């Protein structure tokens, strides 16, 4: 992996984190409210589901810039 590819990955990660945070708002909030109705703290849903959505969002875009493996 050359230096330009590493820089591209860092730039894509820096761009995808804010959009991933926006994408995680609705599912995280919804999960928090569902957990709150059954008696658990809402923060568990906020952070657990919101964090999972953020990781999946960023991983998706990191995978999109990976060149295909050709033999």
N, C-alpha and C positions, 0 to 999 in steps of 0.2 A: 504494500500500500504506500503510494507516494505521498508527499507532503500536500499536494493540491487536493487529493482525495480526503485527507484528514481535515484540512481546512473547510472543505465542502461539508463534511459531516458535522463539524462544529457550528457552522453557519446555519445549516438546516435544523439542528437541535435548538439553537438560540431562537430561531423563528418559530419553531413548532411548539415551544413551551407556552408562550402566551395564548396561542390558539387552543392548545390542549387544556389550559385552565378554563377558558371560556366553554369548551365542550364538556368539561367535567361539572359545571355548575348545576345543570338541571338533574342529571342522574344522582349526583351527590346529595343535593337538597331533597330529592324525592326519597332516596333511601333513608336519609336522616329522619324525615317525617314518618315513614313507615315504622322504623325502629322506635320512634318516640311513642307511637300509638300502642305498641305492645309493651312499653315500660322500660325500654333500654335507652341509654343516653343517645341523643341525636348526633352527637359528634362522631360516634363510631361510624355511622353511615356516611357522614360528610367526608371524613378523611379516608375511610377504607374504600368506598366506591369511587369517590372523587380521585383518589390516588391511583386506583386501578385504571380508570378511564384515561387519566393523564399519561400513565406509562404506556398503555396500549396505543394511544394517539401518537406519541413520540416514536414508539417502536415501528409503527406503520410507516411513518415518513422516513425513518432511517432505512427501512427495508426497501422503500421505493427508489432510493438513490444508489442502492447496491447494484453494481453491474451484473448481468447474468453470467452464470458459470458456463463457459463454452469449452469443450474439450478439443 
